[in-house]
Amino acid sequence: MLFTPQNILLAGSVLFLISIFASRAAYRFGVPVLLLFLIIGMLFGSDGLGIQYNNASSAQFIGILALTMILFSGGIDTSYKEIKPIIFPGIILASVGVLLTTIIVGGAIYLITNEVDRFVTLSLPESMLLAAVMSSTDSASVFSILRSKGLKLKENLRPLLELESGSNDPMAYMLTLMFISVVQAGEMDIAGFGLKLLIQLSVGGLSGYVLGKLIVYAARMFKLPTPSQYNIMLLAFAFFVYSATEFISGNGFLAVYIAGLVIGNSKFRYKENASGFFESVAWLFQVVMFLSLGLLVNPKELLSIYMIGLLVTFVMVVVARPASVFLCLLPFRKISNRAKHYVSWVGLKGAVPIIFATYPLTAGLENAGHMFNIVFFITLISLIIQGTTINFAAEKLKLSNPSE
């Protein structure tokens, strides 16, 4: 199919309508809607109905736009009172947990690709890069699945999981960029990485807080005639927060999430209307993002890496995620072992790892194509196995409150 304006609108509208109507059936059977969007994208792609979409750069751009809206909306809907008791364990999971996961999974990938399945042989830096790409818990998946299923979890688990997934992207992002440079240059500058990480987190956090306060001030000062204009103003500010923070060497994703937190916990005109608006916008961008990522992959190529994908998934779900969670939460004795097991299980993968997997592609690394396919395969397995059993796991661990 040629990419003319008419064909793009036709294919886009058909994909949207199919996704919306099919999401009702997916919800009834407990299938994550985001998984459905990925599969629909794959069915309409080059190995399906023939839509040729292989532009990793545009998919990366769509992903950045979508994550900005998802994190901003998630921040707006999160209460300070909810995250205050769990802010320290959440931050440790989002930083140290990501680093531990990268180290464990990276070592396992190196052994698997060199000793078990030699379809593709990855060096240690390449193995660490692949692990870094998959190290974070996906904010889009966590926000979407927890909120759509209406789970009432004990022990402040929902705000803990949402805080972790909303704030762990900076560490995974920095690790991804660092290992790309290591693969390209053949050497690692640990001191330089530590300095860049500190700058990214501190500048991102401060920028998000300050700009969030300025946005609230603007919303109070400028009396616009309609609620719609307030929504558009906040939408423009959200993209400004991300881009301005990135421009001054901070982490835009962290800044957007913190700005959303500041705005969501402040009072101004039409705030309730803004919350509903951004929930809809975030859902729209999620559909666009997952459909485009589904179109980007060639399903036939997944058959060649399924063994590596299954082995790495096993290591991530059964070994790396539980080990990192239990080690990170060891100082917090008020968090029960049942809660730690549940946090370990909800280490969902989704759009973020796939988007980060486009960075090696755009950098032109030798094994970037194999890495992308492995990440996509693991994301599918994670959404199928973990995404469909979130309710079941909460009930079995006796962590869900009965719905009213």
N, C-alpha and C positions, 0 to 999 in steps of 0.2 A: 504494500500500500504506500503510495506517495504521500509525503507530508505537506499537503496543501491546507489552507485555512478551513475549507469545507470538510475535508477528510478528518482533520484533527477534531473539529466540532462534532462530526458524526460519530467517530469512534469514541470520543470522550463522553458524549451524552449516553451512548449505548452502554459503555462500561459503568458509568455512574448508576444508571437505572438498574442494570443487572445486579450490581453490588448492593444497592438499597433493598431491592425486593428479596434477594437471597439472604440478606443479613437477618431477616425475620426468622427464616427457617434455621439458620445457624444458631441464633439465640435460643430457640426452642430445644435444640439438641446439644446445647452446651459447647458449641464450637466457637472459639474466639473469632470475632468478626474480622479482625486484622489478618488472621490466617486466610480467611475467605478472600479478602482483597488481593493478597499475594497470589493465591491460586488462580483467581480470575485473570490477573495480569499475565500469568504464565500461559494460560489457555489461549489468550488472544495474541501472544507474542510470536516470535519467529518460528518456533517449533509447533505452534498451534494454528491459529487462523491467519497468521502471516504478517502481523504488524511488525515492521522492522524498526526496532529502537535499540540502538547500541551506543548511545552517547552518555558515557559515565559522568562527564562534567555537568551536563544538564540535570541528570539524576541527582548528583551531589548538590546542585543549587536548589532543586525542589526540596530535597531533604533538609537543607539548612532553613529554608522558609518554613517548612512544616514543623521542625523542631522548635523554632522560635515561637510559633503560635501555641504549640502543645505545652511547652514549659511556661510560657506566660499565662496561659489559661489555668494550668495546674497550680501556679503560684497564687493566682487570684482566688481560687477555690480552697486554699489551704489556710487554716486558722493558726495564728501564733500559739493560742492556748493548746492546740492539739500537738504541735511539734516541740513545744518548750520542754516537756519531760524527756523527750528522746533525741534532742538535738545533738548531744555528744556521741552517742552510739551511731546515729545516722551519719554524721560527718566522718567518723572513723571507718565505717563500712564503705563510704563513698571515696575514700582516699587509700587507706592502708589495705582495705579489702580488695580494691581493684588491683593494687600492686601485687599482693599475694596471689591472687587469681592468675595474673599474667605470668608470674614466675613458675607456678605449679603447672599450668596448662602449657606454657612455652617449653618447659623441659619434656613434658609428655609428648608434645607434637614432634619435637626433635627425635625422640626415641622411636615414635610410631613411623615417621616418614623415612627413617634411616634403617630401621631394623625389622619392622612388621610389614608395612605396606609401602613398597617402593615405586608406586605409580608416579609420585613426585617426591624428590628428595630435597628437603629444605635444610639450609644451614641453621646454626643456632640463632643468629640475628633474625633470619626470616621466620623461624619458629616463634621467637619472642614477638615479632611484629604481628603475626597471625593471632597470637594469644592476646595481645594488647587490643587489637581490633574488637575482639569478642569479650573483653574483660568487664564491661559495664552492664548493669541491669538496665533494660530498655525502658525509658520513661513513657513512651507512647503505649507500649504494651501494658505496663503496670497501671497507669492511670485509666486506660480504657477498660481493662478486664476487671479491676477491682471495683470501679464505679458502675460499670454496666451490670455487674452481678449483684450489686447492692449488698456486699458483704459487711456484716457488723462484727468486726474482729475484736477480741479481747487484748489486753496488755498493750494498748496503743500501737498495734501492729500496722494498721493501715497508714497512719502518718509516718511511721518509721520507714515503711517500704516506699512510700511516695517521696519522702525526703531523700532517701538513698538514691532512688532512680532519677530524681530531679537534679541531683548535685554531683553525680559520679561521672558525668560525661567529660568534665575538664581533665581529670586524671587519665582516663582512657584516651582522650584526644591528644594530650601531651605525650603519652607513651607511644602512641601510633606515630606521631611526627618524629619522635626521637629515634625509633627503630627504623623508620624509613631512611633517615639520614645515616644511621649506622650501616644499613645494607648498601647504601650508595657510596659512602666514604670508607667503610671498612673499619671504623674506629668509633669508640663511645666516649663522650665527654660527660661523665656523671656530674661533675661540679656545674657545668653549663646547664645540664638538664634541671638540676635542683634549683638553680637561680631562675630559669625560665618558668618552672612550675610555680615557684613562690610569687613571681611577678604576675603570672596569669591568674592565680587564685586571689591574691590580695587586690590587684587592680580590678578584677572582675567583680569581687564581692563589694568593694567600696563603690565602684561605678554603679552597680545595680541598686545599691541602697540610696546613694545621692540622687541618681536620676529618677528613681521611684518616688522620692520625696518631692522632686521638682514637678513630676507628672501630676501628683496629687494636688500640689499648689496650683498648677495650671488649670486643672479640672475644677477647682474651687473658684478661681479668679475669673476665668472666661465663661460667662454665662451664655452658652450657645442656645439657640431657639428650640432644638429638638434633641431627643435622646440619641438618634442615629448619628448626629454630628459628633457627640461625645464619643460614641463607639469608634468612629473613623479616626478621631483624634488619638484615642488610645492605641488603635491599630498602628498608626504611623509612628507613635512613640515607641511601641514595642520593637519595631524594626530599627528605629534610631538607636535604641539602647544596645541592641546586638552589634550593629555596624560601628557605632562610635566606640564601644568598648574594645572591639577587635582592632580598631584603628590605633588605639593607645596601648596595644599589646596586652590587653586583658582577655579573659575568657568570656565571650559573648553569651554562651549558653547559661553559665552561672549567673551572669548579670541579669539576663532576662527573667530567670526564675526568681531571683531575689527582688527585682523590681515588681514582679507580679505579686509576691508576698506582701511587699510594702503597700501596694495599691489595694489589694484585697482586704487588708486589715486597717484601712483608713476610711473615713466617711467623706462622701461628696455626692453631688446630685447624680441621679440615675445610675447609681452603683449597681443596684440589683439588675437593671437592664443590661449593663455591661457584662455581668457575669454570664447571663444567658447567651448574649451575643458571641462571646469568646468561646463558650462551650461549642456552639454551632460551627464557628470558624475553625476551631481545632479539629473537630470531627471531619469537616470538609478537607482540610489539609492532610489529615491522616489517610483519607481515601485516596487522594491524589498521590501521596507519597508511596503508599503500599502498592497501588496499581502500577506506578511508573517503575518501581523496583522489581515488581513481578515481570513487567515487560522486558526489563534489562537482561534478565537471566535466560539462558538457553537450557531448558529442562533436560535435553539429551546429554548435556555435558555433566549433569549431576550424577549420572549412572557410573561414571568413571571414578568418582571420588567418594562413593557412598560408604565404602569400608573405612576410609580415613575419617569421614564425617561421623560415623557411628561410634568409633573408638574415642574420638576427641569429645563427642557429646557425653559419653559414659564418664570420662575423666572429669569433665566440667561439672556434671550434675551430681555424681556420686562421691567424688574426691575433692576437687578444687573448691567448689562453692561451699560445701559444709565446713571444710578445714578453715577457709578464710573467715567465714561467719563466726565459728566457735572461737577462733583465736582473737578476732576483733572484739567480740562481746564478752570475752573472759572477765574483764574488770567489772562488768555490770551485772551484779549478782541478782538484781531484782528481775532481770529478764530470765524466764524459765527455760529449761532445756527444750520443752515443747515448742515454745516460741522461736527458739534458735533453729530448731528443725524446720519450722514453717518458713522462716526467713530464708533458710538454705534452699528450700524447694521453689520459692518464688524468685529465683534468679533468672527471670524471663529474658530471652533474647528477642530482638525484633528489628525495627527499622534502623536504630542507631548503629549496631554492628555492620549492617549492610551498607549504610552510608559511609562509615569509616573504611569499609573495604574498597570503596571507590578511590580512596586516596592513593594506595599503591598502584591502582590502574592509571590514574592521571599522572603519577610520577614515573610511569613506564618501567616498573620493576619486572624482572624476568618472569617470575612465577606469580605475578599479580592476578592473572586469570584464574589459576588454580585456587588461590587464596579466596577470591571472591566467591567461587562456586562452593568451597568448603563452608564459608561463613553463611551463605544462603541456605545450604542444606541443613546446617546445625540450627539455624533460626526456624526453619520449618519443623524440625523435630522438637525443638523447645516449645513452640506454640502448640503443637499437637499433643505432646505428653504433659508438659507442665501447665500450659494454658487451659487445658480442658479439665484439669484435676485440682484447681485451686480451691473450689468449694469442698470437694471430697477430702482434701488434705486437712482443711480447717476443721471439718466435722470429726475426722478420725483423731485429730490431735486435741479435740475438745476446746477449740479456740474461737468458735463462732457463736455469737449470741443469737438466739431465736429471733426471726424477723417479727415485727409487730403486725 
